[in-house]
Amino acid sequence: MSCPALPEGFDLTDPDLHQHRVPLPELALLRRTAPVWWNAQPHGVAGFQDDGYWAVTRHADVKEVSTRPEIFSSHRNTAIIRFNEHIQREQIDVQKLIMLNMDPPEHTRVRQIVQRGFTPRAIRALEGALRDRAVRIVTEAKANGTGDFVTDIACELPLQAIAELIGVPQRDRSKIFDWSNKMVAYDDPELAITEEIGAESAMELISYAMNLAVDRKARPAQDIVSRLVAAEDEGNLQSDEFGFFVLLLAVAGNETTRNAISHGMHAFLTHPDQWELFKRERPATAADEIVRWATPVMSFQRTATRDTELGGARIRAGQRVGVFYSSANNDPEVFDRPEVFDITRDPNPHLGFGGGGPHFCLGRSLAELEIRLIFNAIADAVPDIRLTGDPRRLRSAWLNGIKELRVAYAQRPDQRVG
């Protein structure tokens, strides 16, 4: 299906495009005219030996792809829609050890084990420590007067949540943050992170987690690591499986929540009526709208295991299929006035945590808790926070990232009343 209104060579996964904006107008055009559209690419530019992928833009179609793993595989080419064009195939294939890139039944086995760490009871057990940490983060930022919201506030709580979850000592937590940053920043030349550095960081993180698993196997403790690797009667993760699970957490649980918080703050400060509403009422629906609005993961991919049809398009076995959550979360067939940031939106069936199916985000409750706690702390301690510059976006093919957001944490003296 063609879409002649888009310029020749247009690519929805172009990292240069995403450094400036999310292509919402183009996605809206595709939803109307070619909801399953062949996005041609120069051969091999995404790291795969092919000439493009099918772009799926409607909410209903994204859900269908997400819930049919027997037809749309995460394992064949992984869920990452674009790598560096110079990546070697073996570097892609090694990522199939990450749960995100598995299909049932192997995915089912691993997920049944790791979900022990995300029970309501496990999340509730973290709430007190994370609330105290959120207050401390915002209080320290306030003392600086001005700063970069991303590094001052948004980045630390997601890191601390993961570290609390798996029992990483405080002295090692900065390492986790540094490794996770480098793993996803290789598309951004300003950060001077090469793909090789990203791969090295991934291996360092995996090695650290494997050593943690080996220690818990030998000396089980009352923590989630022991439950995942030393529970002989319930099935457990091998040390390498635990290493790749922590690698997934470092991106899926750290980078994405950090970007949701950063985009959420920018949305509040560019929609002051919503910030006033949040400060006054703290609606429980706010976190979901922040995630919908931000959609930190713009897209993932699947690979067709057999010839099939979707949205009027005939997809051949072996072709890649991109599911565009940024588009699905702005589909007017599902959301009333999706272009409006409305923290009271209810219902809010966004796909910011995936489109359902086997890969629906295990950490949804934890992410929503972090978002609620950090914005409550901001509203209490720095209610007059304001922007002092435009956000600077991450150059990435699939992450909707903000790498800098300059703010002042209090009103200027001449703005105070009374």
KOLDOPA-732596 format. One record per residue: residue in three letters; x, y, z negated of N, C-alpha, C in turn. Coordinates in steps of 0.1 Angstrom, whole numbers, plus 5000, padded with zeros to 4 digits. Example, Ala and Ser with C-alpha at 12.3 -4.5 7.8 and 13.67 -1.06 7.14 Angstrom:
<atoms>
Ala513249434922512349554922513249674922
Ser512849784929513749894929512950004921
</atoms>
This chain:
<atoms>
Met500949885000500050005000500950125000
Ser500750215009501550335011500950455003
Cys501850545000501350674994502150785001
Pro501550835012502350925021502551065014
Ala501851095003502051224997503351234989
Leu503951124986505151124978506351134988
Pro507351214985508451234994509251104997
Glu509851085008510550975012511750955002
Gly511950834997513050814988512650834973
Phe511450874970511050894956511050764949
Asp511650774936511750654928511350694914
Leu510350614909509750644896510750614884
Thr511850544887512850504877514150584879
Asp514150694887515350774889515750844876
Pro516850814871517250874858517551024859
Asp517851074871518051224873516751294872
Leu515651224877514251284875513951284860
His514151184853513751174839514551264830
Gln515651304835516451404827515751534826
His514851564835514051684835512651674831
Arg511951554834510551544832510151404833
Val508951364828508251244831507451274844
Pro507451194854506751224866505251204865
Leu504551264856503151244854502251284866
Pro502551394874501751424886501851314896
Glu503051264898503251154908502551024903
Leu502550994890501850874885500350894886
Ala499851014884498451034886497951014900
Leu498851064910498551044924498450894927
Leu499450824922499450674925498250604919
Arg497850644907496650584901495450604910
Arg495350714916494150744925494250684938
Thr495450674944495550634958496250504961
Ala497150464952497950334954498350284940
Pro497350234933497650194919498750084917
Val498850004927499949904928500749934940
Trp501850004939502650074950504050014951
Trp504449984964505749934966506750054965
Asn507550064955508550164953509850114959
Ala510150154972511350104979512550174972
Gln513650094972514950144966516050104976
Pro517150184976518350134983518749994977
His519249904986519549774982520449764970
Gly520049704959520949684947521149804938
Val520449914940520750034932520350014918
Ala519349924915518949894901519649784895
Gly520649734902521449614896520949484901
Phe519849484908519249354913519449354928
Gln519549234933519849214948518449214955
Asp517849334955516549344962516449494967
Asp515249524972515049654978513949734972
Gly513649704959512549774953511649694944
Tyr510549744940509649684930508249734932
Trp507249664927505949714927505649794914
Ala505149914916504850004905503349994901
Val503149954889501749934884501450054875
Thr500350124878500150254871498850264864
Arg497850184867496550194860496650114847
His495950164837495850104823495449954824
Ala494349924832493849794832494849694839
Asp495549744849496549654856497749634848
Val498249734840499349714831499049614821
Lys497749614815497349514806497349374812
Glu496849364824496749234831498149174832
Val499149254837500449204839501049154825
Ser500749234815501349214802500849084795
Thr499549044799498948934792499048804801
Arg499748804812499848684820501348644822
Pro502048604812503448574813503748454822
Glu502748364824502948254833503048304848
Ile502548424851502648474865503748584865
Phe503748664855504648784854505748754843
Ser506848714847507948674838508848784833
Ser509148784820510148874814511548814816
His511548674817512848604817513648614830
Arg512948614841513548604855514648704857
Asn514248834854515148944857515249044845
Thr514848994833514749074821513649184822
Ala513349244811512249354811512849484814
Ile514149504815514749634819514649654834
Ile513949764837513649784851514749844860
Arg515749894853516949954861518149954853
Phe519149884858520549884853521349974862
Asn522649984859523650044867523849964880
Glu523950024891524149944903525349854904
His526349884895527549804895527549694885
Ile526449674878526449564868526549434875
Gln527249344868527349204873526149124869
Arg525749024877524548944874524748874860
Glu525948824857526048754844525848854832
Gln526048984834525749084824524249094822
Ile523549084832522049084831521548954825
Asp522148844829521648714824521848694810
Val522948744804523248724790522148794781
Gln521448894787520448964780519148884778
Lys519048764785517948674784517848614770
Leu518948624762518948574749518148664739
Ile517748784744517048874735515548834737
Met514848844726513348804726512548874736
Leu512849004738512149084748512249024761
Asn513248944764513448894778513248744778
Met512448694769512048554769510648534774
Asp510348414779508948374782508548264772
Pro507248244770506748124763507247994771
Pro507547884764507347864749508547914740
Glu509747944746510847984738510548114731
His509948204738509548334731508648304719
Thr507648214721506748184710507448134698
Arg508448044700509147984689509948094681
Val510648184688511448284682510548384675
Arg509448424682508548524676507948474663
Gln507548354663506948294651507848304639
Ile509148294641510048304630510248454626
Val510548544636510948674632509748754627
Gln508448714630507348794625507148774610
Arg507948684604507948684589508448814583
Gly509248884590509749014585508849124587
Phe507649104594506749214597505349194591
Thr505249114581503949094575503549224568
Pro502249244566501749364558502449374545
Arg502749264538503349264525504849314527
Ala505549264537506949314539506949454542
Ile506049514550506049654553505749734541
Arg504749694533504349764521505549774511
Ala506349664511507549664502508549764506
Leu508549814518509549914522509050054520
Glu507750074518507150204518507750304508
Gly507950264496508450354486509850404489
Ala510750314493512050354496512050444508
Leu511250414518511250494530510650634527
Arg509650644518509050774515510050854508
Asp510850804499511850874492512950924502
Arg513350834511514350864521513850984530
Ala512550974534511951084543512051214536
Val511651224523511751344516513151394515
Arg514051304513515451344511516051404525
Ile515651334536516151374549515651524552
Val514351544549513751674553514351784543
Thr514551754531515051844521516451884525
Glu517251794529518651824533518651914546
Ala517751884555517651964567517252104564
Lys516352114555515852254551516952334545
Ala517852274538518952354532519852414543
Asn519852354555520752404565520152524572
Gly518852554570518252664576517752644591
Thr518752604599518452574613519252454617
Gly518952394628519652274633519052204644
Asp519552084647518952004657518051904651
Phe516751904653515851824647516151674649
Val516651644661516851504664517951444655
Thr519051504653520051454644519751484630
Asp519151594627518851624613517751544606
Ile516751514614515551444609515151324616
Ala514951324629514351214636515051084636
Cys516451104636517250974639517350894626
Glu517350944614517850864603516750774597
Leu515450814597514550724590514350594598
Pro514250594611514150464618515350374615
Leu516550434615517750354612517650294598
Gln517250384588517150334574516150224573
Ala515050234581513950134580514449994584
Ile515249994595515749864600516849814590
Ala517649904585518649864576518049804563
Glu516949874558516249824547515649684549
Leu515049674561514449544565515349424565
Ile516549444570517449334571518649334561
Gly518549434552519549434541520949484544
Val521049574554522349624557522849724546
Pro524049704540524549794530524649944535
Gln524350034526524350174530525750214537
Arg526850154532528150194538528250154553
Asp527450054557527550014571526550074580
Arg525550154575524450194583524850294594
Ser525850374592526250464603526850384615
Lys527350264612527850184623526650144632
Ile525650094626524450054633523950164642
Phe523850284636523350404644524250434656
Asp525550424654526550454664526450354675
Trp526450224672526350124682525050134690
Ser523950154683522650164690522550284700
Asn523150394696523250514705523950474717
Lys525150414716525950384728525350284737
Met524550194732523950094740522950144750
Val522250254747521250304756521650434763
Ala522850484760523150624766524050614778
Tyr524250494784525250484795524750554807
Asp523450594809523050664821523250814820
Asp523650864808523751004806525251044806
Pro525751104817527151144817527651234807
Glu526751324802527151424792527551354779
Leu527051234776527451164764528751084766
Ala529251084778530551014781530550874776
Ile529450804777529350664774529250584786
Thr530250494789530150414801529350284798
Glu529050214808528350084806529249994799
Glu530549994801531449914794531449944779
Ile531450064775531350104761530050054755
Gly528950074763527650024758527649874755
Ala528249794765528349654763529249614751
Glu530349684749531149664737530449694724
Ser529649794724528849834712527849724709
Ala527249674720526249564718526849444712
Met528049404717528749294711529249314697
Glu529649434693529949464680528749454670
Leu527649504675526449484667526049344665
Ile526049264676525749124675526649054666
Ser527949084667528949014658528649044643
Tyr528349174641528049214627526849134621
Ala525849134630524649064625524848914624
Met525648854632525948714631526648684618
Asn527648764615528348754602527448764590
Leu526448854591525448874580524648744579
Ala524248684591523448564590524248444585
Val525548434588526448324583526548334568
Asp526648464563526748484548525448444541
Arg524348474547523048434541522748284542
Lys523248224552523048074553523848014541
Ala525048064538525848014528525348054514
Arg524848174513524448224500523048294502
Pro521948224503520648284505520348384494
Ala519648494498519248594488517748614490
Gln517148704482515748734483515548854493
Asp515848824506515748924516515248854529
Ile514948944539514348894551515448814559
Val516648844558517748774566517648624561
Ser517648604549517548464544516348394548
Arg515248464549513948404553514048364568
Leu514848434576514948414590515948304594
Val517048294586518148214590518348094581
Ala517748094569518047984559516847914554
Ala515647934561514447864557514347734564
Glu514947634559515147504567513747434569
Asp512847454560511547384561510547454570
Glu510947574574509947654583510547674597
Gly511747624600512347664612513147794610
Asn514247804616515047924614515747974627
Leu516348084626517148144637518548094635
Gln519148054646520648034646521348174645
Ser522548174641523248294639523248384651
Asp523448324663523448404675522148454678
Glu521048384675519648424678519348544669
Phe519848534656519648654647520448774652
Gly521648754657522448864663521648934674
Phe521048864683520348924694519048984689
Phe518448934678517248994672517549134667
Val518749144660519149274654519449374666
Leu519949324676520249404688518949464693
Leu517849374694516549424698516049534689
Leu516149504676515649604666516349734667
Ala517649734671518449854672517949944683
Val517349884693516749974704515249984702
Ala514549874701513049874700512549944688
Gly513349924677512849984664513550114660
Asn514650144666515350264662515150374672
Glu515650354685515650454695514150494698
Thr513250404699511950434703511250514692
Thr511350484680510650554669511350694667
Arg512650704669513250834668512750924679
Asn512550874691512050954702510550994700
Ala509750904694508350934691508351044681
Ile509151044671509251154661509651284668
Ser510651284676511151404683510051464692
His509451374700508451424709507251474701
Gly506951404690505851444682506051584676
Met507251614671507551744666507351854676
His507951824688507751914699506351944703
Ala505551834703504151844706503351934696
Phe503651904683503051984672503452134674
Leu504652164677505152304677504752374690
Thr504352304700503752364712502252354712
His501652294702500252294700499952324686
Pro500152454682500152494668498852464661
Asp497752464669496452424662496452284657
Gln497152194664497252054659498252044647
Trp499252134647500152134635499352184623
Glu498552284624497752334613496752234609
Leu496152164618495252054615495951944607
Phe497151904612497851794605498151834591
Lys498751954589499052004576497852004566
Arg496752034572495552054563494951914560
Glu494851824570494051704569494751574569
Arg495951574575496751454576495951334581
Pro495351344593494451234598495251114601
Ala494650994598495250864600495450834614
Thr494750904623494850884638496150954644
Ala496851034636497851114642499051034648
Ala499450924641500550844646500350784659
Asp499050734661498750674674498850774685
Glu498350894683498351004693499751044696
Ile500651054686502051084688502650984697
Val502450854695503050754703502450754717
Arg501150774719500550784732501150904740
Trp501251014733501851134739503251124743
Ala504051064734505451044737505750934746
Thr505050814745505350694752506850674754
Pro507550644743509050644743509650544753
Val508950434756509450344767508450374778
Met509050434789508250474800507750354808
Ser508650254809508350144818509250024814
Phe508649904816509349774816509049704829
Gln509649594831509349514843509049374840
Arg508349304850508249164850508549114864
Thr508748984866509048924879507948824882
Ala507448834894506348734898506948594900
Thr506248504893506748364894506148294906
Arg505048344912504448294924503748404931
Asp503348374943502548474951501248504943
Thr500948624943499748664935499148794941
Glu498048844936497448964940497049044928
Leu497349174929497049274918496649404923
Gly495549454919495149584924495049604939
Gly494749504946494649504960495949484967
Ala497049464960498349444966498749294965
Arg499349244976499849104976501349104972
Ile501549044961502949044955503448904957
Arg504748894962505348774965506148714954
Ala506248594953507148524942508548584943
Gly509048624931510448674931510548824931
Gln509448894935509449034935509249094921
Arg509949204918509849274905508649364905
Val508049374893506849444890507049534879
Gly507049674881507249764870505849804864
Val505749794851504549844844504849974837
Phe504150074841504450214837503450264826
Tyr503950244814503250284802502850434802
Ser503750514807503550654807502350694815
Ser502150614826500950634834499650574828
Ala499750454822498650394816498150474804
Asn499050544797498650624786498050754789
Asn498050784802497350904807496250874818
Asp495750754817494750714827493350774822
Pro492750864830491550924827490350824827
Glu490550704832489550604832489350544817
Val490450574809490450514796490450624785
Phe491150734788491250844778490550974783
Asp489751024774489051154777490151264776
Arg490251344786491251454787492651404782
Pro493251314789494551264784495651364784
Glu495451474791496451584791496451664778
Val495451634769495351714757495951634745
Phe496751704737497351644725496351654714
Asp495751544710494651554700494851444690
Ile495251494678495651394667494451334661
Thr493251374665492051304660491451204670
Arg492151184681491651094692491350954686
Asp490150914688489650784683488450744691
Pro488450634697489550534697490750574706
Asn491850514704493050544712493750414716
Pro493250354727493850224731495050244739
His496050314734497250344742498150214743
Leu499050214752499950104754501350134750
Gly501550224741502850264737503550154729
Phe502850054724503449944718503449814727
Gly503149834740503049734749501549714753
Gly501349634764500049614769499349494763
Gly499649444751499149324746499949204751
Gly499349084749500048964753501248934744
Pro502148844748503148784739504148884734
His504348994742505349094739504849214732
Phe503649214727503149324719504049354707
Cys504349484705505349514695505149464681
Leu506049384676505949334662506049444652
Gly506749554655507049654646506049774646
Arg504849754651503949864652503649924639
Ser503349834629502949894616504149964609
Leu505349914611506449984606506750114612
Ala506550124626506750244633505750354629
Glu504450314628503450404623503650454609
Leu504150364601504450404587505550514587
Glu506650494595507750584595507250724600
Ile506450724611505950844617505050924606
Arg504250844599503350914589504250974578
Leu505150894573505950944562506851064566
Ile507451064577508351174581507551304583
Phe506351294590505651414592504951464580
Asn504551374571504051424557505151504550
Ala506451444551507551514544507851654550
Ile507751654564507951784571506851884567
Ala505651844567504551934564504651984550
Asp505051904541505251944527506352034524
Ala507552004530508752074527509052194537
Val508752174549509052284559507852314568
Pro506752354562505552374570505652484581
Asp506652574579506852684589507952654599
Ile508252524601509252494611508852544625
Arg509852594632509552644646510652614655
Leu510352614668511252594679512152714681
Thr513452684684514352794687514952764701
Gly514552654708515052624721514252514727
Asp514452494740513752384747514352254744
Pro513652144745514252014743515151984754
Arg516251914751517151864761516951714762
Arg516651664774516251524776517351434779
Leu517251304775518251204778518051164793
Arg519151144799519151084813519050934812
Ser517950884815517650744813516650694824
Ala516750574828515850514838514450474832
Trp514450444819513250394813512950444799
Leu513850514792513550564779513150714780
Asn512050754774511650894774512350954761
Gly513550994763514351044751514651194751
Ile514651244738515151374736516451364728
Lys517451424734518751424727519051544719
Glu518351654720518551774712517251854712
Leu516851904700515651984698516052084687
Arg516352204691516852304682515652374675
Val515652384662514552434654515152524642
Ala514252604637514452674624513552614614
Tyr513952584602513152514592512352604584
Ala512352734586511552824578511252944587
Gln510253014583509953144590511053244587
Arg511253334597512053454594511453534583
Pro512253604575511753684564510753784569
Asp510953844582510053944586508653884591
Gln508553754591507253684595506453654583
Arg507053654571506253614559505153724556
Val504153664550503053754546502953764531
Gly502753884526502553894512503753904504
</atoms>
